[in-house]
Amino acid sequence: MNQEPDRRQDNDFDDAAAGPHGGAGDPPGVQAPNAAATTATSAATTEAPTEATTAPADTAAADTGTADTGAADVGDAQDETAPSLEPDLEPDPTQLTMLLEDARAKADKAHDQLLRTRAEMENMSRRQAKELENAHKFALEGFVKELLQVRDSLELGFAAAQEPDADVAKLREGTELTLKLLGDVMGKFGVDRLYPEGEPFNPELHQAMSMQPRADVPPNTVTNVIQSGYLLNGRLVRPALVMVSAQA
């Protein structure tokens, strides 16, 4: 009989300690978290990334659908345009004939120009060959014209010498003038006379015919010119035939 009140007191103490919500160990006035609310929050957190991940895939699918639609539109546009171009591609016989005639006229004109050019080149080649031949053949024409006056002077001197009362002094004077005239003509065409008397012997321009012992001149000196030499524009035409001194 005395033990029952004690049990009721213990139960009252336990209920007071548990609080209004029956949570053991919680301080008075603090409510325990609701298990259902916690579960809902976790589920929402888990579903959010899934929706974020699914959104790009849906966008890509939408873009693919748009591309397919655009390709289909382009294909339809090509199909609609192709038949309209076929009539324009058909050749016009009249136009083709005109083009052919124009091309033939241009070809004939080019062929005619080619023949004319070839004829002109052949004529030019023949003309140049003829001019070159004449240049070689008549290269001495100017020299001959200048030389004729020398011959005329010689003929006059020879005719004067045939006179019975010919004056030797005048004949000598005329001969000197003729020689001077001949020298002028030769010099006009680049012909120079070599007369090296008293000069040192030069084997490139002189040809020694003999040696003379001489004490009055240095050795290898031209003492006498037997035959004059000549140069043509500085090139040796004929060496001078000379006599050279030797040491006495």
KASULJO-V792296 format. One record per helix or strand. SS is the DSSP state (H for helix, E for strand). FROM is the first residue (numbers start at 1). LEN is the number of residues. If there is no record, write none. Layout:
SS,FROM,LEN / SS,FROM,LEN
This chain:
H,4,15 / H,35,52 / H,93,45 / H,141,21 / H,168,21 / E,191,4 / E,200,1 / E,206,9 / E,221,7 / E,229,4 / E,235,4 / E,240,8
